[in-house]
Amino acid sequence: MTVYYAIVEGDPLDNGSDSRVIGGSDHSTIEDQHGRLRRQTHLGQEAWCGVCKSFGPILADAGIKESLRGWDERLNAFEAVSGDIVLCKCERHPRVVAVYARSCTYEDYEGGGLAVTASTRSTSAQCATYDEQFTLRDSEGRVLAEMYYTVCLANGNLVHGTTDRAGRTNRHETNDAQTVRIYLGHREEN
């Protein structure tokens, strides 16, 4: 299994010298380890290279399958992940390093795959069941407390619930890793 992490504004490049990601989406944020919301970065957004003193776009080069990257409809772009490169003026293009959004992972299980693009809390990988919990937030980063939601499981089953005061969903148990869709409100069909 290979784990990749989301890239956000402020993440460094692997060549040091005050190099960092400067681009990020205004409508997609990830909370860092200190509770600060950081703008999520997508392919094509820019980073600053302090070595060659130039800006460059972030390009896919991490080795992750495209199908595992998150897709942003508004930007028409895939999410950047740890290991992608910056096309600056340096001979060796630096790679982006995930520091601030390590709660957002993309896990490649080599036979199938699962992209988890939200901060999750899970049981040990050694367990026979999976039970993820998500925190729902609005576009401003505020938690959606006591909000009706619907989870659409990979098999098409719908599970209804209400977030708690911290905006967390209930834990929904499955027998294996799955990609799920979460909708606000109660839905009767997916």
N, C-alpha and C positions, 0 to 999 in steps of 0.2 A: 504494500500500500504506500502511495506517495501522497503527502499532504502539501497543499499549496495554500497561501494566505492572501486575503484581499489586500490591495494597495489603496492607501488614502493619502490625501494631501499632507505633506510634511514628512512622509517616509523618506529615508535616505537612499542614496545609491551606493553601490559597493566600492566606489573609488574614493570615498571620503571627501575632504576639502570643501565642506559646506555644500555638497551636491545633494539635491532633494527634489521630491515630486512637488510641483507647484499647481498642477491642474486637479480639479475635482468637480463633481456634479453637485449643483445646488439642491437637487431634489432627491438625492440618495446619500444618506450619511450612515456612518458606523460609529458606535460609541467606543472610545479607547479605554484603556485600563484605569484611567482617572475620571471617567464619566463625561469626558468632553466629546462632543459630536464632531466627527471629522468627515469632510466631503470625500466620497468614494471616487476613485480614479478609474478611468476607462481607457482602452487602447486608443491612441491618437491624441490623448491629452498630453501636456508637456511636463518636462522636468528640467531643472537647471543643473548643468554640470559645472562645478567649481574648478575643475582641472583645466578644461579648454575654454571656459568662460562663454558657454553657449547654451541656448535652449534647444531641446530636441523632443520629438514625439516619442511616446512609449509604444513599442511594437511587440507583438507576440513572439516569444522565444523561450518560454519557460519549460516547454515540453508537455504541457497539459493538453489533453484532448479538447478540441474546440467545443464539443458537446457538453463538457463539464463547466465551461465558463458561463457566468451569468450574462444575460443579454439585456441591454437597456433600450427599450422601444423609443423613448424620447430622443436619445442621442444616436440611435442606430449604431450602437457599438457594444463590443464585448467588454467585460470587466477586466481590469489589469490584475495580475497576480504576481506573487513573489517569483523572481527569476526572469521576468520579462526584461527586454533591453531598452535603452534610451539611445536614439539615433542622434547623437551629438557629433562634434567634430573630432573626438578622440579616435585614435586608430583602433583601440579595443573598446567597444561600446560597453559602458557600465550597465549593471543590472540593478533593478529596483529591489529593495530589501524591505520586507514587511516588519514593522515595529509596532505600529499603533492599532492595527485592526486584527490582531491574532485570534480574536474570538470568532472571526468569520473564516471558515475553512472550506476548501474544495478537496475532496478526498477521492483518489483514484484507486479503485480496488482491483485493477488489472483484468477483470473478467467482465465486468459490467461497469458501473460507475455511479457515483452519487455526487451531486454538487449540493452542498449545504451552504446557502447564501444568507444565513441569518445567524445571529448569536444563539447558540443552543446549549442546553444542559442535558447531558446524556448519562446513561448508566455505563458501567465498564464495558469495553469492547468484548470482554470474555463472556458476557451474559448471552443467553439464548434469545432474549427479546430486546426490542429497541423501544424506547419511550422518550421522545424528544419534547422539549417545551420551548416555545418561542415567545419573545416579547414583541407585541405589536405597537408600532409608533406611527404618528402622523407625519406629514412632510416637514413639519417644524421640529421633529424629534421628540415631541411630547408623547408619553405613554397613552395608549387607548384603554383606559380603565373601564371595567364593567361594560364591555362592548360585546355584542353578539358576533360570532364568527362561525364559519363553516370550513372544515378541513376536507379536501378531496384527496383520498388516499390513492395510491397507484392502481389499485384494482377497481377504482370508480366509486367505492363506498363513500358516503358523506357522513361526517361526524360533526355534530353541532355542539357549541359551547359558549361560555361567556368568560371573558378575561377577568382576572382578579384586579385588585386595586393597583397593582404594579404593572398592569398591562400584560401579564403572562397568561398564556393559554393553559388548558389542562394538559396533562401528559397523555398522549395517544399511543397505545402500545401496538406494535406490529411484530411479526416474526422475523423480519429481515430489514435491511436498510432500504429505504424507499425515497423517491422524490415525491413531495406532497405540494399541493396548492392550498393557500389559505385565502379565503374571501371574507370581507367584512359583511356582517349581516347573516341571517339564516337563509340558505338556499335549498331548494328542493331537487335541483338537478345541476350537474357540473357542466 
